[in-house]
Amino acid sequence: MAKKEKEMVLMQLKKETGYALHILLCMAEAAPMSIKEICSKTRIPWQPALRTCRVLVENGCLKARETGNVIYYLAGHQVTELSMYDVIRMTEGEDGLFSLLSQDDAVWQTCGRMLAETGGEVEKTLKGVTIGMLMQSTMHNEE
């Protein structure tokens, strides 16, 4: 049996970021949906889906409309123009993406310039990928 090598993870996103992307892709061109419908369509558990929808509402990505005792969510204005970077900052926090290493860390001391340049390239790439682009890619892959 082969020995599994240890990998150094410098960046790992929260599950909530994946949930937010999944919900936004689901909701971008959909009619208003209840949390139950969102969970059914995305297969995200109820509690995390509800928390994620609240974050998306707070950031203007989704709108919430209460009808009786049911809250319906619908996509906010221009949700397809949101970038991956925007979504990551909403769910990970202001510097969640690049708060990987302390500047006191030995890795930063020896590789800080290269890490900063890499971070800049990652940020640029994430800003260039929108929900609309992901939707097109998903539709293309389903054909």
Contact map, one row per residue, 1 for C-alpha under 8 A:
11100000000000000000000000000000000000000000000000000000000000000000000000000000000000000000000000000000000000000000000000000000000000000000000
11110000000000000000000000000000000000000000000000000000000000000000000000000000000000000000000000000000000000000000000000000000000000000000000
11111000000000000000000000000000000000000000000000000000000000000000000000000000000000000000000000000000000000000000000000000000000000000000000
01111100000000000000000000000000000000000000000000000000000000000000000000000000000000000000000000000000000000000000000000000000000000000000000
00111110000000000000000000000000000000000000000000000000000000000000000000000000000000000000000000000000000000000000000000000000000000000000000
00011111000000000000000000000000000000000000000000000000000000000000000000000000000000000000000000000000000000000000000000000000000000000000000
00001111100000000000000000000000000000000000000000000000000000000000000000000000000000000000000000000000000000000000000000000000000000000000000
00000111110000000000000000000000000000000000000000000000000000000000000000000000000000000000000000000000000000000000000000000000000000000000000
00000011111100000000000000000000000000000000000000000000000000000000000000000000000000000000000000000000000000000000000000000000000000000000000
00000001111100000000000000000000000000000000000000000000000000000000000000000000000000000000000000011000000000000000000000000000000000000000000
00000000111110000000000000000000000000000000000000000000000000000000000000000000000000000000000011010000000000000000000000000000000000000000000
00000000111111000000000000000000000000000000000000000000000000000000000000000000000000000000000000000000000000000000000000000000000000000000000
00000000001111101100000000000000000000000000000000000000000000000000000000000000000000010001000010000000000000000000000000000000000000000000000
00000000000111111100000000000000000000000000000000000000000000000000000000000000000000000011000000000000000000000000000000000000000000000000000
00000000000011111110000000000000000000000000000000000000000000000000000000000000000000000000000000000000000000000000000000000000000000000000000
00000000000001111111000000000000000000000000000100010000000000000000000000000000000000000010000000000000000000000000000000000000000000000000000
00000000000011111111100000000000000000000000000000000000000000000000000000000000000000110011000000000000000000000000000000000000000000000000000
00000000000011111111110000000000000000000000000000000000000000000000000000000000000000000000000000000000000000000000000000000000000000000000000
00000000000000111111111000000000000000000001000110010000000000000000000000000000000000000000000000000000000000000000000000000000000000000000000
00000000000000011111111100000000000000000000000000011001000000000000000000000000000000100010000000000000000000000000000000000000000000000000000
00000000000000001111111110000000000000000000000000000000000000000000000000000000000000100000000000000000000000000000000000000000001000000000000
00000000000000000111111111000000000000000100000000000000000000000000000000000000000000000000000000000000000000000000000000000000000000000000000
00000000000000000011111111100000000001000100000000001000000000000000000000000000000000000000000000000000000000000000000000000000000000000000000
00000000000000000001111111110000000000000000000000000000000010000000000000100010000000000000000000000000000000000000000000000000001000000000000
00000000000000000000111111110000000000000000000000000000000000000000000000000000000000000000000000000000000000000000000000000000001001100000000
00000000000000000000011111111100000001001100000000000000000000000000000000000000000000000000000000000000000000000000000000000000000000000000000
00000000000000000000001111111111000000000000000000000000000000000000000001100000000000000000000000000000000000000000000000000000000000000000000
00000000000000000000000111111100000000000000000000000000000000000000000001100011000000000000000000000000000000000000000000000000000000000000000
00000000000000000000000001111110000000000000000000000000000000000000000000100000000000000000000000000000000000000000000000000000000000000000000
00000000000000000000000001111111100000000000000000000000000000000000000001100000000000000000000000000000000000000000000000000000000000000000000
00000000000000000000000000101111100000000000000000000000000000000000000001000000000000000000000000000000000000000000000000000000000000000000000
00000000000000000000000000100111110000000000000000000000000000000000000111100000000000000000000000000000000000000000000000000000000000000000000
00000000000000000000000000000111111111000000000000000000000000000000000111000000000000000000000000000000000000000000000000000000000000000000000
00000000000000000000000000000001111111000000000000000000000000000000011110000000000000000000000000000000000000000000000000000000000000000000000
00000000000000000000000000000000111111100000010011000000000000000000001110000000000000000000000000000000000000000000000000000000000000000000000
00000000000000000000000000000000111111110000010000000000000000000000000000000000000000000000000000000000000000000000000000000000000000000000000
00000000000000000000000000000000111111111000000000000000000000000000000000000000000000000000000000000000000000000000000000000000000000000000000
00000000000000000000001001000000111111111111000010000000000000000000000000000000000000000000000000000000000000000000000000000000000000000000000
00000000000000000000000000000000001111111111110010000000000000000000000000000000000000000000000000000000000000000000000000000000000000000000000
00000000000000000000000000000000000111111111000000000000000000000000000000000000000000000000000000000000000000000000000000000000000000000000000
00000000000000000000000001000000000011111110000000000000000000000000000000000000000000000000000000000000000000000000000000000000000000000000000
00000000000000000000011001000000000001111111000000000000000000000000000000000000000000000000000000000000000000000000000000000000000000000000000
00000000000000000000000000000000000001111111100000000000000000000000000000000000000000000000000000000000000000000000000000000000000000000000000
00000000000000000010000000000000000001110111110110000000000000000000000000000000000000000000000000000000000000000000000000000000000000000000000
00000000000000000000000000000000000000100011111110000000000000000000000000000000000000000000000000000000000000000000000000000000000000000000000
00000000000000000000000000000000001100100001111111000000000000000000000000000000000000000000000000000000000000000000000000000000000000000000000
00000000000000000000000000000000000000000000111111100000000000000000000000000000000000000000000000000000000000000000000000000000000000000000000
00000000000000010010000000000000000000000001111111110000000000000000000000000000000000000000000000000000000000000000000000000000000000000000000
00000000000000000010000000000000001001100001111111111000000000000000000000000000000000000000000000000000000000000000000000000000000000000000000
00000000000000000000000000000000001000000000011111111100000000000000000000000000000000000000000000000000000000000000000000000000000000000000000
00000000000000000000000000000000000000000000001111111110000000000000000000000000000000000000000000000000000000000000000000000000000000000000000
00000000000000010011000000000000000000000000000111111111000000000000000000000000000000000000000000000000000000000000000000000000000000000000000
00000000000000000001001000000000000000000000000011111111100001000000000010000000000000000000000000000000000000000000000000000000000000000000000
00000000000000000000000000000000000000000000000001111111110000000000000000000000000000000000000000000000000000000000000000000000000000000000000
00000000000000000000000000000000000000000000000000111111111000000000000000000000000000000110000000000000000000000000000000000000000000000000000
00000000000000000001000000000000000000000000000000011111111111000000000000000000000000000100000000000000000000000000000000000000000000000000000
00000000000000000000000000000000000000000000000000001111111111110000000000000000000000000000000000000000000000000000000000000000000000000000000
00000000000000000000000000000000000000000000000000000111111110000000000000000000000000000000000000000000000000000000000000000000000000000000000
00000000000000000000000000000000000000000000000000000011111111000000000000000000000000000100000000000000000000000000000000000000000000000000000
00000000000000000000000000000000000000000000000000000001111111100000000000011000000000000000000000000000000000000000000000000000000000000000000
00000000000000000000000100000000000000000000000000000001111111100000000000111010000000000000000000000000000000000000000000000000000000000000000
00000000000000000000000000000000000000000000000000001001101111110000000011110000000000000000000000000000000000000000000000000000000000000000000
00000000000000000000000000000000000000000000000000000000100111111000000011110000000000000000000000000000000000000000000000000000000000000000000
00000000000000000000000000000000000000000000000000000000100001111100001111000000000000000000000000000000000000000000000000000000000000000000000
00000000000000000000000000000000000000000000000000000000000000111110001110000000000000000000000000000000000000000000000000000000000000000000000
00000000000000000000000000000000000000000000000000000000000000011111111100000000000000000000000000000000000000000000000000000000000000000000000
00000000000000000000000000000000000000000000000000000000000000001111111100000000000000000000000000000000000000000000000000000000000000000000000
00000000000000000000000000000000000000000000000000000000000000000111110000000000000000000000000000000000000000000000000000000000000000000000000
00000000000000000000000000000000000000000000000000000000000000000111111000000000000000000000000000000000000000000000000000000000000000000000000
00000000000000000000000000000000010000000000000000000000000000000111111100000000000000000000000000000000000000000000000000000000000000000000000
00000000000000000000000000000000011000000000000000000000000000011110111110000000000000000000000000000000000000000000000000000000000000000000000
00000000000000000000000000000001111000000000000000000000000000011110011111000000000000000000000000000000000000000000000000000000000000000000000
00000000000000000000000000000001111000000000000000001000000001111000001111100000000000000000000000000000000000000000000000000000000000000000000
00000000000000000000000000110111100000000000000000000000000001110000000111110000000000000000000000000000000000000000000000000000000000000000000
00000000000000000000000100111101000000000000000000000000000011100000000011111010000000000000000000000000000000000000000000000000000000000000000
00000000000000000000000000000000000000000000000000000000000111100000000001111110000000000000000000000000000000000000000000000000000000000000000
00000000000000000000000000000000000000000000000000000000000110000000000000111110000000000000000000000000000000000000000000000000000000000000000
00000000000000000000000000000000000000000000000000000000000000000000000000011111110000000000000000000000000000000000000000000000000000000000000
00000000000000000000000100010000000000000000000000000000000010000000000000111111110000000000000000000000000000000000000000000000001000000000000
00000000000000000000000000010000000000000000000000000000000000000000000000000111110000000000000000000000000000000000000000000000011110000000000
00000000000000000000000000000000000000000000000000000000000000000000000000000111111000000000000000000000000000000000000000000000011100000000000
00000000000000000000000000000000000000000000000000000000000000000000000000000111111101100000000000000000000000000000000000000000011100000000000
00000000000000000000000000000000000000000000000000000000000000000000000000000000111111100000000000000000000000000000000000000111111000000000000
00000000000000000000000000000000000000000000000000000000000000000000000000000000011111110000000000000000000000000000000000000111111000000000000
00000000000000000000000000000000000000000000000000000000000000000000000000000000001111111000000000000000000000000000000000100110000000000000000
00000000000000000000000000000000000000000000000000000000000000000000000000000000011111111100000000000000000000000000000000000010000000000000000
00000000000000001001100000000000000000000000000000000000000000000000000000000000011111111110000000000000000000000000000000000000000000000000000
00000000000010001000000000000000000000000000000000000000000000000000000000000000000111111111100010000000000000000000000000000000000000000000000
00000000000000000000000000000000000000000000000000000000000000000000000000000000000011111111111110000000000000000000000000000000000000000000000
00000000000000000000000000000000000000000000000000000011001000000000000000000000000001111111110000000000000000000000000000000000000000000000000
00000000000001011001000000000000000000000000000000000010000000000000000000000000000000111111100000000000000000000000000000000000000000000000000
00000000000011001000000000000000000000000000000000000000000000000000000000000000000000011111111110000000000000000000000000000000000000000000000
00000000000000000000000000000000000000000000000000000000000000000000000000000000000000011111111110000000000000000000000000000000000000000000000
00000000000000000000000000000000000000000000000000000000000000000000000000000000000000001101111110000000000000000000000000000000000000000000000
00000000000000000000000000000000000000000000000000000000000000000000000000000000000000001001111111100000000000000000000000000000000000000000000
00000000000000000000000000000000000000000000000000000000000000000000000000000000000000001001111111110000000000000000000000000000000000000000000
00000000001010000000000000000000000000000000000000000000000000000000000000000000000000011001111111110000000000000000000000000000000000000000000
00000000001000000000000000000000000000000000000000000000000000000000000000000000000000000000001111111000000000000000001000000000000000000000000
00000000000000000000000000000000000000000000000000000000000000000000000000000000000000000000001111111100000000000000000000000000000000000000000
00000000011000000000000000000000000000000000000000000000000000000000000000000000000000000000000111111100000000000000000000000000000000000000000
00000000010000000000000000000000000000000000000000000000000000000000000000000000000000000000000001111110101100000000000000000000000000000000000
00000000000000000000000000000000000000000000000000000000000000000000000000000000000000000000000000111111100100000000000000000000000000000000000
00000000000000000000000000000000000000000000000000000000000000000000000000000000000000000000000000001111100110010000000000000000000000000000000
00000000000000000000000000000000000000000000000000000000000000000000000000000000000000000000000000000111110110000000000000000000000000000000000
00000000000000000000000000000000000000000000000000000000000000000000000000000000000000000000000000001111111110000000000000000000000000000000000
00000000000000000000000000000000000000000000000000000000000000000000000000000000000000000000000000000001111111000000000000000000000000000000000
00000000000000000000000000000000000000000000000000000000000000000000000000000000000000000000000000001000111111110000000000000000000000000000000
00000000000000000000000000000000000000000000000000000000000000000000000000000000000000000000000000001111111111111010000000000000000000000000000
00000000000000000000000000000000000000000000000000000000000000000000000000000000000000000000000000000011111111110000000000000000000000000000000
00000000000000000000000000000000000000000000000000000000000000000000000000000000000000000000000000000000011111110000000000000000000000000000000
00000000000000000000000000000000000000000000000000000000000000000000000000000000000000000000000000000000001111111110000000000000000000000000000
00000000000000000000000000000000000000000000000000000000000000000000000000000000000000000000000000000010001111111111000000000000000000000000000
00000000000000000000000000000000000000000000000000000000000000000000000000000000000000000000000000000000000100111111100000000000000000000000000
00000000000000000000000000000000000000000000000000000000000000000000000000000000000000000000000000000000000000111111110000000000000000000000000
00000000000000000000000000000000000000000000000000000000000000000000000000000000000000000000000000000000000100111111111000000000000000000000000
00000000000000000000000000000000000000000000000000000000000000000000000000000000000000000000000000000000000000011111111100000000000000000000000
00000000000000000000000000000000000000000000000000000000000000000000000000000000000000000000000000000000000000001111111110000000000000000000000
00000000000000000000000000000000000000000000000000000000000000000000000000000000000000000000000000000000000000000111111111000000000000000000000
00000000000000000000000000000000000000000000000000000000000000000000000000000000000000000000000001000000000000000011111111100000000000000000000
00000000000000000000000000000000000000000000000000000000000000000000000000000000000000000000000000000000000000000001111111110000000000000000000
00000000000000000000000000000000000000000000000000000000000000000000000000000000000000000000000000000000000000000000111111111000000000000000000
00000000000000000000000000000000000000000000000000000000000000000000000000000000000000000000000000000000000000000000011111111100000000000000000
00000000000000000000000000000000000000000000000000000000000000000000000000000000000010000000000000000000000000000000001111111110000000000000000
00000000000000000000000000000000000000000000000000000000000000000000000000000000000000000000000000000000000000000000000111111111000000000000000
00000000000000000000000000000000000000000000000000000000000000000000000000000000000000000000000000000000000000000000000011111111100000000000000
00000000000000000000000000000000000000000000000000000000000000000000000000000000001110000000000000000000000000000000000001111111100000000000000
00000000000000000000000000000000000000000000000000000000000000000000000000000000001111000000000000000000000000000000000000111111110000000000000
00000000000000000000000000000000000000000000000000000000000000000000000000000000001100000000000000000000000000000000000000011111110000000000000
00000000000000000000000000000000000000000000000000000000000000000000000000000000001100000000000000000000000000000000000000001111111011000000000
00000000000000000000000000000000000000000000000000000000000000000000000000000001111100000000000000000000000000000000000000000011111111000000000
00000000000000000000100110000000000000000000000000000000000000000000000000000011111100000000000000000000000000000000000000000000111111100000000
00000000000000000000000000000000000000000000000000000000000000000000000000000001110000000000000000000000000000000000000000000000011111110000000
00000000000000000000000000000000000000000000000000000000000000000000000000000001000000000000000000000000000000000000000000000000111111111000000
00000000000000000000000010000000000000000000000000000000000000000000000000000000000000000000000000000000000000000000000000000000111111111100000
00000000000000000000000010000000000000000000000000000000000000000000000000000000000000000000000000000000000000000000000000000000001111111110000
00000000000000000000000000000000000000000000000000000000000000000000000000000000000000000000000000000000000000000000000000000000000111111111000
00000000000000000000000000000000000000000000000000000000000000000000000000000000000000000000000000000000000000000000000000000000000011111111100
00000000000000000000000000000000000000000000000000000000000000000000000000000000000000000000000000000000000000000000000000000000000001111111110
00000000000000000000000000000000000000000000000000000000000000000000000000000000000000000000000000000000000000000000000000000000000000111111111
00000000000000000000000000000000000000000000000000000000000000000000000000000000000000000000000000000000000000000000000000000000000000011111111
00000000000000000000000000000000000000000000000000000000000000000000000000000000000000000000000000000000000000000000000000000000000000001111111
00000000000000000000000000000000000000000000000000000000000000000000000000000000000000000000000000000000000000000000000000000000000000000111111
00000000000000000000000000000000000000000000000000000000000000000000000000000000000000000000000000000000000000000000000000000000000000000011111
